[in-house]
Amino acid sequence: MVGNCGAHFVRSHSKSIICHFMSTRRVSSAMVSAIKRESAPITAGRIELDSHTDTVVAGANCTILEYTGKICDVSPYRDDYDSVTNVPIVHAATAWLSPYTGLTYILIFHEALWMGDPMKNSLINHYQLRHFGTRVQDDPTSDRPLSNITEDNSFSMELMMDGTVKYALTSIPSEHELHNCPHVVLSSAHTWDPHKVSFPKAKRSLGEEVGSLRLVSTMNSVAKGSDAILDHNDLLFSLDRMPRRIATLSTLELVKPSIDPGNSDVPIRNAFQSCTRHTDVTPEDLSELWGIDRGA
């Protein structure tokens, strides 16, 4: 079960299941009439990230801003569930109080399925938000906080975790909040068809990615014992560290010695081993040792 909504999203083959149902979108022959809610206290609940949904699903903590005129027929993927027809597709809103700014924001979810009061929490499709440009950080193993951030960086909301569920607490906005609080659009008002949506392809192959990760891992391992040679704030020409730098870079095959004595202008020095006193060394010996042309 996902939270307390009483619905579990699963994916079967290539079809998306919503609250145990597969959805088929169609345009209604007539505009959907407004659903009137009974007067009740403001309903609070969660908006939960759920990658198995194919569309944002608005529950009891949302209010309808506008009907799109489109409806959704849902049929069960199990025989022991009844079919549900004429589920409205709406533009919905929910109110979120930021613990950092102290402001209440009206979060707008366009092209959402309206489940309404029977569903306490609302479910948010990551891909519908990302397709609009909203950045969704839902990886709990990352060093970045769980969050939703608008494309222009003007709004961010931190998410919480309950087990494996990422969520934020929201409520039905009051009339005052709807008219006076800032509105933040998180999904596109254009028709959302999850079966036809496409995303950009990866810029590099898996092999290139793995190779890059291995190189970084190797460099980091060597750098631990070499005064972090890849730190740009380090002194590149520190004499006392130069031997270790050269040895490290040679290990990574980033620096390869290419001295060829046969192509060098510097004469090769001979090594001398003698048991006689150094006073017996002749000028010719010194000339040859130091590479001095006596005729110059």
C-alpha positions as CSV (number, residue, x, y, z in Angstrom):
1,M,0.0,0.0,0.0
2,V,1.1,3.5,-0.7
3,G,0.6,5.7,2.4
4,N,-3.0,5.8,3.5
5,C,-4.5,6.3,0.1
6,G,-5.7,2.7,-0.1
7,A,-4.3,2.4,-3.6
8,H,-1.2,0.7,-5.0
9,F,0.3,1.5,-8.4
10,V,1.9,-1.3,-10.3
11,R,3.1,-1.6,-13.9
12,S,2.2,-4.6,-15.9
13,H,4.0,-5.2,-19.2
14,S,3.8,-1.9,-21.1
15,K,0.5,-0.7,-19.6
16,S,0.2,1.6,-16.6
17,I,-2.1,0.7,-13.7
18,I,-3.7,3.4,-11.7
19,C,-5.2,2.4,-8.3
20,H,-5.4,-1.2,-9.7
21,F,-6.9,0.2,-12.9
22,M,-5.7,0.8,-16.4
23,S,-6.7,4.2,-17.8
24,T,-7.9,5.0,-21.3
25,R,-8.2,8.7,-22.0
26,R,-11.0,10.2,-24.2
27,V,-12.7,13.5,-24.7
28,S,-16.2,13.6,-23.2
29,S,-19.1,14.3,-25.5
30,A,-20.1,17.0,-23.0
31,M,-18.2,19.1,-20.5
32,V,-18.0,17.4,-17.2
33,S,-20.1,19.0,-14.6
34,A,-18.5,20.4,-11.5
35,I,-18.3,18.0,-8.5
36,K,-19.7,19.7,-5.4
37,R,-18.0,18.9,-2.1
38,E,-19.8,18.8,1.1
39,S,-18.7,21.6,3.5
40,A,-16.0,20.2,5.7
41,P,-12.8,21.2,7.5
42,I,-9.8,21.7,5.3
43,T,-8.5,18.3,4.4
44,A,-4.7,17.7,4.8
45,G,-2.8,14.8,3.3
46,R,0.3,13.9,1.4
47,I,1.5,14.4,-2.2
48,E,3.6,11.3,-2.7
49,L,6.0,10.6,-5.4
50,D,5.1,7.4,-7.2
51,S,7.0,6.3,-10.2
52,H,4.4,3.6,-11.1
53,T,1.7,6.2,-11.8
54,D,1.4,7.4,-15.4
55,T,-0.4,10.6,-14.4
56,V,-0.7,12.9,-11.4
57,V,-3.7,11.7,-9.3
58,A,-5.4,14.4,-7.3
59,G,-7.0,13.3,-4.0
60,A,-8.8,14.8,-1.1
61,N,-6.0,17.3,-0.3
62,C,-6.5,19.0,-3.7
63,T,-9.1,21.2,-5.2
64,I,-10.3,21.5,-8.8
65,L,-9.3,24.7,-10.6
66,E,-10.7,23.8,-14.0
67,Y,-12.1,20.8,-15.9
68,T,-10.3,20.0,-19.2
69,G,-13.4,18.4,-20.8
70,K,-11.5,15.1,-21.0
71,I,-12.3,12.1,-19.0
72,C,-10.7,8.8,-18.3
73,D,-12.2,5.3,-18.4
74,V,-10.5,2.8,-16.2
75,S,-10.8,-0.9,-16.3
76,P,-9.5,-3.4,-13.8
77,Y,-6.5,-5.6,-14.4
78,R,-8.1,-8.1,-12.1
79,D,-11.5,-9.6,-12.5
80,D,-12.5,-9.1,-8.9
81,Y,-12.5,-5.2,-9.3
82,D,-15.3,-3.2,-10.8
83,S,-14.7,-0.8,-13.7
84,V,-14.7,2.9,-13.1
85,T,-15.8,5.3,-15.9
86,N,-15.8,9.0,-16.5
87,V,-12.9,9.9,-14.2
88,P,-12.4,13.6,-14.9
89,I,-9.0,15.0,-16.1
90,V,-8.6,18.4,-14.3
91,H,-6.2,21.2,-13.4
92,A,-5.8,20.7,-9.6
93,A,-4.3,22.7,-6.8
94,T,-3.0,22.0,-3.3
95,A,-1.5,24.3,-0.6
96,W,2.0,23.7,0.8
97,L,3.5,25.6,3.7
98,S,7.2,26.1,3.4
99,P,9.1,25.6,6.6
100,Y,11.9,27.9,5.4
101,T,10.1,30.9,4.1
102,G,7.0,30.6,6.2
103,L,4.9,31.2,3.1
104,T,2.0,29.1,1.7
105,Y,2.4,28.2,-1.9
106,I,-0.4,27.0,-4.2
107,L,1.0,24.0,-6.2
108,I,-0.6,23.6,-9.6
109,F,-0.9,20.2,-11.2
110,H,-2.3,20.3,-14.7
111,E,-3.7,17.3,-16.5
112,A,-4.4,15.3,-13.3
113,L,-6.8,12.5,-12.7
114,W,-9.5,13.6,-10.2
115,M,-10.1,10.9,-7.6
116,G,-11.3,13.3,-5.0
117,D,-12.5,12.6,-1.4
118,P,-12.2,8.8,-1.4
119,M,-8.5,9.1,-1.9
120,K,-6.9,10.8,1.1
121,N,-3.4,11.4,-0.5
122,S,-2.5,12.6,-3.9
123,L,0.1,10.7,-6.1
124,I,2.6,12.5,-8.2
125,N,4.1,11.1,-11.4
126,H,7.9,12.0,-11.5
127,Y,8.0,11.9,-15.3
128,Q,5.0,14.2,-15.8
129,L,6.9,16.8,-13.7
130,R,10.2,16.2,-15.3
131,H,8.8,16.5,-18.8
132,F,7.6,20.0,-17.9
133,G,11.1,20.9,-16.7
134,T,10.6,20.5,-12.9
135,R,13.6,18.8,-11.4
136,V,12.7,15.9,-9.2
137,Q,15.5,14.6,-6.8
138,D,14.1,11.4,-5.5
139,D,17.3,9.4,-4.9
140,P,17.7,8.9,-1.1
141,T,21.3,7.7,-1.6
142,S,22.3,11.0,-3.1
143,D,24.1,13.7,-1.0
144,R,21.5,16.2,-2.4
145,P,18.3,16.7,-0.5
146,L,15.0,15.1,-1.8
147,S,13.2,17.9,-3.5
148,N,11.1,19.4,-6.3
149,I,12.7,22.5,-8.0
150,T,11.2,24.5,-10.8
151,E,13.1,24.9,-14.0
152,D,13.9,28.6,-13.3
153,N,15.1,27.8,-9.7
154,S,12.5,30.3,-8.4
155,F,10.8,27.7,-6.2
156,S,12.0,24.6,-4.3
157,M,10.3,22.3,-1.9
158,E,12.1,19.7,0.3
159,L,10.5,16.3,0.5
160,M,10.4,13.9,3.5
161,M,10.6,10.2,3.7
162,D,8.5,7.6,5.4
163,G,10.1,4.2,4.7
164,T,10.6,4.3,1.0
165,V,7.8,6.9,0.3
166,K,8.9,10.4,-0.6
167,Y,6.2,13.0,0.2
168,A,5.2,16.5,1.3
169,L,2.3,17.5,3.5
170,T,-0.3,19.7,1.8
171,S,-3.9,20.6,2.2
172,I,-6.9,22.0,0.3
173,P,-6.3,25.7,-0.3
174,S,-8.8,28.1,1.1
175,E,-10.3,30.8,-1.0
176,H,-8.0,33.4,0.6
177,E,-5.0,31.3,-0.2
178,L,-6.0,30.7,-3.8
179,H,-6.3,34.4,-4.4
180,N,-3.4,35.7,-2.3
181,C,-0.7,33.1,-2.2
182,P,2.0,32.6,-4.9
183,H,1.1,29.9,-7.5
184,V,3.7,27.4,-8.6
185,V,3.1,25.3,-11.7
186,L,4.7,21.9,-11.6
187,S,3.2,20.2,-14.6
188,S,2.3,21.3,-18.1
189,A,-1.2,22.4,-19.1
190,H,-0.8,20.7,-22.5
191,T,-2.4,17.3,-23.0
192,W,-0.4,14.6,-21.2
193,D,-0.4,11.3,-22.9
194,P,2.0,9.0,-21.0
195,H,2.0,6.4,-23.9
196,K,3.4,8.9,-26.4
197,V,5.8,11.0,-24.3
198,S,9.5,10.9,-25.1
199,F,12.6,12.1,-23.3
200,P,16.1,13.0,-24.7
201,K,18.5,10.2,-25.2
202,A,21.6,9.7,-23.1
203,K,24.6,11.7,-24.3
204,R,27.0,8.8,-23.9
205,S,26.8,5.0,-23.8
206,L,26.9,2.8,-20.7
207,G,30.4,1.7,-21.6
208,E,31.6,5.3,-21.7
209,E,29.9,6.0,-18.4
210,V,31.5,3.0,-16.7
211,G,34.9,3.8,-18.1
212,S,34.7,7.4,-16.9
213,L,33.7,6.2,-13.4
214,R,36.6,3.8,-13.3
215,L,39.1,6.5,-14.3
216,V,37.7,8.8,-11.6
217,S,37.9,6.1,-9.0
218,T,41.5,5.3,-9.9
219,M,42.5,8.9,-9.8
220,N,40.8,9.4,-6.5
221,S,42.5,6.4,-5.0
222,V,46.0,7.6,-6.1
223,A,45.3,11.2,-5.0
224,K,44.7,10.1,-1.4
225,G,48.5,9.5,-1.1
226,S,49.7,12.4,-3.3
227,D,48.4,15.5,-1.6
228,A,45.3,15.6,-3.7
229,I,47.1,16.4,-6.9
230,L,43.9,17.1,-8.7
231,D,43.0,20.0,-6.4
232,H,43.2,23.2,-8.5
233,N,43.9,25.2,-5.3
234,D,47.1,23.2,-4.7
235,L,50.5,24.5,-5.7
236,L,51.3,22.9,-8.9
237,F,55.0,23.6,-8.8
238,S,55.8,22.9,-5.2
239,L,59.4,21.5,-5.4
240,D,59.0,19.2,-2.4
241,R,55.9,17.6,-3.9
242,M,57.0,17.4,-7.6
243,P,58.6,13.9,-7.4
244,R,55.4,12.5,-6.0
245,R,53.3,14.3,-8.6
246,I,55.4,12.9,-11.4
247,A,55.3,9.4,-10.0
248,T,51.5,9.6,-9.6
249,L,50.8,11.0,-13.0
250,S,53.1,8.4,-14.6
251,T,51.1,5.7,-12.8
252,L,47.9,7.0,-14.3
253,E,49.6,7.1,-17.7
254,L,48.9,10.8,-17.9
255,V,52.6,11.6,-18.1
256,K,54.8,9.3,-20.2
257,P,58.6,9.8,-20.4
258,S,59.6,10.2,-24.0
259,I,63.3,11.0,-23.8
260,D,65.2,9.4,-26.6
261,P,69.0,9.7,-26.1
262,G,69.6,9.1,-29.8
263,N,67.6,12.3,-30.7
264,S,69.1,14.5,-27.9
265,D,71.6,17.3,-28.5
266,V,73.1,16.7,-25.0
267,P,76.1,14.2,-25.1
268,I,75.7,11.1,-23.1
269,R,77.8,11.3,-20.0
270,N,80.1,8.4,-19.2
271,A,80.3,6.9,-15.7
272,F,83.8,6.8,-14.3
273,Q,85.1,4.5,-11.7
274,S,88.7,4.9,-10.6
275,C,90.9,3.9,-7.7
276,T,93.4,6.7,-8.4
277,R,93.4,10.2,-6.9
278,H,91.2,12.8,-8.5
279,T,94.4,14.9,-9.2
280,D,95.2,12.3,-11.9
281,V,92.2,13.4,-13.9
282,T,93.3,15.0,-17.2
283,P,91.6,18.0,-18.9
284,E,90.5,15.6,-21.6
285,D,88.7,13.5,-19.0
286,L,86.9,16.5,-17.7
287,S,86.0,17.6,-21.2
288,E,84.5,14.3,-21.9
289,L,82.7,14.0,-18.5
290,W,81.1,17.5,-18.7
291,G,80.5,17.5,-22.4
292,I,82.8,20.4,-23.1
293,D,84.1,21.0,-26.6
294,R,87.8,22.0,-26.1
295,G,88.0,23.5,-29.5
296,A,85.2,26.0,-28.7
